[in-house]
Amino acid sequence: MDYHEMVDLLKERFPGAIKGYKIFREELTVEVDRMSLIPVCTFLHDEEPFKMDVLTDIAGIDYGVGESPRFGMVYQLTSTDHVFRMRVKISFEEGDEVESVTGIWKSADWVEREAWEMFGINIVNHLDLRKLLLPEEFEGYPLRKDFPTKGYDFEGPVGT
């Protein structure tokens, strides 16, 4: 089955959920409606011709203040059975909830925590959403485009 047929299958199975797709360098990127993320990802994980059994990464995106939608997330998936990779992309506004995919891929745990901590993405139904990289008392989201490029001016080290 080629990529166009795969996208047609997704569109048939999830009417209105597939907002677009792109094929670049022999890899498929499918843009999915945020509210359909869990059913689409479950299907991609469980069903042929996909069997996307490995989530290799999640990347948060800040398109910038004034952009609509402001944020996005890209899920990099791999099928070890079929030896191919694809991406699932969602877009959303600040404050929108993004459902955790840790129930589908356990490897989403730390990368979702990173997206929450560094971008302030509101990830719901994650079992252990706590900081990984920054001190607990740190305020702000360092990977947002409106974060000061030199950071905040502190009186002394954070945490003292």
Beta strands, then each sheet from edge to edge (+ up, - down):
strand 1: 18-24
strand 2: 27-32
strand 3: 54-62
strand 4: 71-79
strand 5: 84-92
strand 6: 97-99
strand 7: 122-124
sheet 1: 1+ 2- 5- 4+ 3-
sheet 2: 6+ 7+
end
